[in-house]
Amino acid sequence: MRTTIRLNDELLTEAKKVAAGAGKTLTAVIEDSLRETLGRRRRPSGLRRVRLPAFKGTGLRPGIDLDDSASLLDRMEEWDAAHRR
């Protein structure tokens, strides 16, 4: 379907840059943006915040880096081996 919309000049320029960078048409970028925005509105309203249980302690152990998954796996395997009996 063909339609006419009015966009802020800066917004249009940015959308064109996004389209060119992604190898898409301006229409595709606008459609994707609309789908994303409308999709957020359709999400179930029954969602609620989940509270995770907290355990005693003072936080992460020294030397633990949550961004280093290989190191975390090593530490978990070491802990598992030490506590397996």
Buried (B, 14 or more C-beta within 10 A) or exposed (E): EEEEEEEEEEEBEEBEEBBEEEEBEBEEBBEBEEEEEEEEEEEEEEEEEEEEEEEEEEEEEEEEEEEEEEEEEEBEEEEEEEEEE
